[in-house]
C-alpha cells in the first residue's frame, strides 16, 4: 500500500502499517494472505453447497463463515505459524477460541467502525470504504494472530496493541504522570472516606439507600448474594475514570458473613489464608506482620479472561478498630509484577510498569460492621490499567468492566465462603 494512499485513508493514524513494515516476516504475511484467500474460497463453496441443500441463506452464511474460520485456523496452525510451537503457550482449543473471537471482532464490529470512519472522515464511496476496511482488518487479523493467537496473549491485548499504534510490541509503559494522577485520585477517595467517618455519615454505602432499597439489598445479602455497584470519587456517575495513559476502574461491593462475630472475623482475616479456603484467583499468599494492626501482604494472583495472566503483588495493609461493632482496613498495592509463562521453566517477571498493562495498581478499602448474627463486609476497589484506544475501546470496554466487577464478586464470595466453611466444619 503506497504512503500516499495510507495518508489519504487516514490509516497512518491507526499505526497498522508501521507494525506490518517493521515487525513482521514478509513470507509469513504472504502465507497468511494465501490462507485467507483459501478461506474465502471455502466460504463461497460452502454457501453454494448449503443453498443447494435448501438451507435458509442466513443459516447457510453463518455455517459457511464458521467453516472458513476453522479452515483458516488449521492452515495457520500447521503452515503460517507452524514454527511457533504454540502448544507450550496454550492448548489448540484455547488458540481456536482466541482466533474465533479475534476474527469475530474485526470482521463484524471492526468492519462497521472502519467503514463508517472511511466514509465520514475521508469521503470514500461506501464500496471503496469496505475495500479499505478489508485491507486494514486483514492486517489487524494477521497482527493479532501473530502476536496473540499463536503466542501467549489475549484478544484484548491484540486490539489494544494494534489500535494504539504508539506501543512498540505488546508492552506498555506506565508513565510517571499516569501514576501520579492515580495517586491523586486515590488520595481524593481516601479523603472522602475519612470525611464520612468524621461527619458521622452512614458507615456502609448500602446504608445510604432508601428504606425499601435497603431492605431489598439486605435480603439479597442474607441469601448469600454479593451486591456490586459502580463507584466514583464522590458520586455514582461512572465506574471508569480515564486519565492520561491509563484507566481507573472504581467499584464497590458488599457481602454478609452470617454467624460470626466481628472480633473473630478480624482475627482470621489477619492470618495467612489456608489453601483450603483461599480466594479462587489467589495462587499463593504470605503475610509478614509489621505491628499489632499492620502487615505486609504478598500474593501471587491469577486472572482469567480468555487467557490467564499471573501477577506477583505486594500490599501494605492496615487494620483499625473504630468501635465495638465496626472496623476498617486499607490495602494499598506497593508492587505489581506480571509473570510471563508462569509455572513453566520459562517463567520470568516482566519489568514493573512495562508489561501488557492489564493491572498496574490495586487499592482496596474495607469496612466491617456487626449486623444481627453476622458481619457486613464492604470493599471499595480502585484499579489502574492501560487506557482503551478510541477506535477499539467500545469493543473492549465490556470485557474490562466485567473483569473488574467479577474480581470484586470473587473476592467477597471468598470471604463469605471462608467463614461459612469454618462454621460448617
Steps between C-alpha positions, in 0.01 A plus 500: 500500500656834397575772753273739308204261528580432867475869577200547272304244698629612837647155568819658630302604810435133581868402500425169322731563204799567727452172681474309171803665343735484796402199707380210289640249253398556139492122441269446794276785387488343154394165645236678709356669190496173305325327790245780513431464131452129553254572777310728267472220244383260771233746612364552147495128422337422833228760442429360155480143633276589794267703280481204266388295801221758542619655827393856572758741362575650844556159655714405201705818540566444870604139443722597208673772699562255786643249253733766356617607847577141601679422173704822527593418859634155418691632198662763725562240770679258269650734238498877563616470862627143506834610647346654810459182704176651630411201717739627765303822539145370476295202389375482143146561625610819678672623186192417292280699741737798489511490121122475477450797734763705316342437160150564637604835645676617186274355233173620648549788741828613349349517152218722622729741687764529230254527211324783683836666565611482136167629370453781753862607557654449157198528269547161335215331316351221719630229265852644509466541877422130533804412291721722717348342812581152373863602444539648848311221674701234318811665638348510848403133474854412401654702784254357751564144384876555500522663840214336689329197354819308426685657788402544866260791526141597455272669252471808716876546485499465123243767439664728755845454350384550141266791554745673730759535226742674734570181695808310391433129523250379759649697787369825641686731733334650805587867473591697816220747426245217488624361832479846659145553373393165644661594832304827502177315420565252781582782742168667416313176569686456830421859602132447423494181706670675792247784480216249513634366829557848645150618411320192636365422153360150438783254555418271208400609154186285500380689809458807278224325308132580542328270753335283235823466298697427816257225600532349153881511517512345847271219386730428206806503726338258744436264209874491448513736202776751442372850427732686260458854371702755308666777694682829445695751704189667644196368317383194311512650153761265356704192581778617267725804507724570202831669565803570285646160415276287718154401615370476856229248580318592819254255652332427832368170632332363813449153643343368821692243704249323728557348843828673577611768742701799384790417735534153353468621142778756542726247668459249219544759225835603642628142487644340186233321303504124497510325165158350576313829515712747304353726236448341159750720315764493776770247411709558813518748786735609777449749782781678686372679815649845554308605807182424694277623219729526196646240268669443168296270275650305210263339249549313177171548320361359179243682288323325214305663217555300179856453624675465834717785630705452817636771728729514802358778717584672828274710722525710814201408715371686805213405732320744730229430756259794521242372749371176645286437192714640219849502353686576179809397310691642206706299252724707272708334230871578512618265226324319212712292264357302210642148470550361152471124444415448868556151634727393215875478455475823300340700780628856531389825657432784259638843599265671743286751313631378162275209415161435338339765719204292622557601864746757635343596833239346731376671817224357719324687780298277734235560765353245740186534709333259741144443382264267685676161520767579241720766342438721198822530299541780246792570267569796275752408233718714272704343222721662239559349156599619154254724321267391220565642150209701364452287189480162667410604856123446464565137406732430793332705772239235591779246554701738719191600698382145557850392607515768773148422621561125501822548698315675785229234494757220527685677780191556715358155426831354617476694828149371563591147394800496726296565814213280392746217452631553853146511640408176323816315607 
